[in-house]
């Protein structure tokens, strides 16, 4: 049983005062410990967990994952009493792969085989302080700064204080602390949990309807739409296609229908209705493409519907004539055409270069989406993943020149998309390399890897199912909408030319790129001495691969501005990346194969507890032989690495870098000095 009191903290000044206080109600407060946490609340599509009166929280920490199942409700006067089950996992795995535990059994029973999907996500900066009284640790005080991630970005942080009772504390101790916080410090008790606040903020559970079950939720107590919006949506609803369904759902909600009934009348699932309601509350008519709204401009002036259901035009306007009998059918959004090159120029600002780079790779990502869904050509998925990785790298490389509030949802969407694509792609790579080894075996030995192949096939099928569910879900649709809006909006996310401190912000490619390029070079060259050591750990090669990736992408993103001299540098860094990529693949393969031989699974069970292995896996000499082959390959790649490394660390590569930078700066157009 978890027993804790929650209070709203009105401002940062109060939060800082509480963080510096030495005592509370005569109890000593320990030194604060700062941690940052990311919490994602999970449930099935049908809300099976929430419907049973529980919430499931996934908390990502630095070295592990904590899953917590809590009962809902139980709050009185800011004091929350809830049943709580918790399990710590070494990594993020599906519930079926959790070790035997009451929480696992409860979650599996509630989900009944349905996959989990995220509801809301929040991040916390938490300062823990131990509360002691008479030598007893009676409670733990937590000062939280919480940010809720919604479909349209992150909301401004709010502050909260929690006091959780410890084993040595009593309810009398808690009441003493609560009285001091409420009466002496005038803090207001918080009746809602963070989950409830996040759901309300995201529009998934209106705060006024928090106690209503999902099938009775309405948009709100009053009308959802104004007259102008209502007129637009009536016109859109008469069309065909996905936007018509969306408009019909909003019109039904505006008329007072529940989300369930709005879904039934519009042909949408209830959760889809809930999603678009949330989006409409945040973005209004911007949830529809501007090209669509431009086709019904007169609807923006409408004040009342006519008998036909069409909005009436203002008297005396050219649009007062009868509406056409049959509106043009809704056309699907035209595909985004990928330009042949990004088109980055040395005279661009860094924000302009970022937009061009992102648009180029975003168009490539979309171009490979249908092939990824079909699944017949693994290279389609590979190319889609490459595009997402380049976009994510671009946001990192251009981070100092873009507003983080604008780009944060893009980073989050790219991270989710890349992680979901990567789960399938990594298995494809493992399979391809295993198949090369298998094909080289004599015919009579090719079945030696069948147990491993069976496990690999099952794991890939499960990963592909998750991929398709993600591509069909609201999170991916939201990410695509956000990215499309960003790349289609001139100046989106660009920081002002003058900083808040009144200083000019370096912005042109010609000014910024030389230092940026040498910074990337220095990050790569820094591994020269560490990797020369005889006992250099393998993780250093992986870290170098990441540093090399940013160098290569910087060269590629600015290749047009740098000129032809950048091409040999790109080729050299690509060879470095290929060598390090093969090395990392071998490291991962050796880990997987050792796990398979030891535990009979792709990953070790949580806590690395031994368990009975399925028949046919305990004795797998073919897998052991393959492990030996991959270990031999790993040794070869480490031994031959110095030869590849010299191409990047040598004088020729340094001279090439100096030449492209010199060309860039020499070609920079001169500007007149400002007149006196």
Secondary structure, 3 states (H helix, E strand, C coil): CEEEEEEEECCHHHHHHHHHCCEECCEEECCCEEEEEEEEEEECCCCHHHHCCEEEEEEECCCCEEEEEEECCCEECCEEEECEEEEEECCCCCHHHCCCCHHHHHHHHHHCCCCCEEEEEEEEEEEEEEEEECCEEEEEEEEEEEEEEECCEECCCEEEEEEEECCCCCHHHHHHHHHHHHHHCCCEECCCCHHHHHHHHCCCCCHHHCCCCHHHCCCCCCCCCCHHHHHHHHHHHCCCCHHHHHHHHHHHHHCCCCHHHHHHHHCCCHHHHHHHHHHHHHHHHHHCCHHHHHCCHHHHHCCCECCCCCECCCCCCHHHCCCCCCCCCCCCCCCCCCCCCCCCCCCCEHHHHHHHHHHHHHHHHHHCHHHHHHCCCHHHHHHHHHHHHHHHHHHHHCHHHECHHHHHHHHHHHHHHHHHHHHHHHHHHHHHHHHHHHHCCCHHHHHHHHHHHHHHHHHHHHHHHHHHHHHCCHHHHHHHHHHHHHHHCCCCCECCCECCCCCECCCEHHHHHHHHHHHHHHHHHCHHHHHHCCCCCHHHHHHHHHHHHHHHHHHHHCHHHHCCHHHHHHHHHHHHHHHHHHHHHHHHHHHHHHHHHHHCCCCCCHHHCCCCCCCCCCCCHHHHHHHHHHHHHHHHHHHHHHHHHHHHHCHHHHHHHHHHHHHHHHCCCCCCCCCC
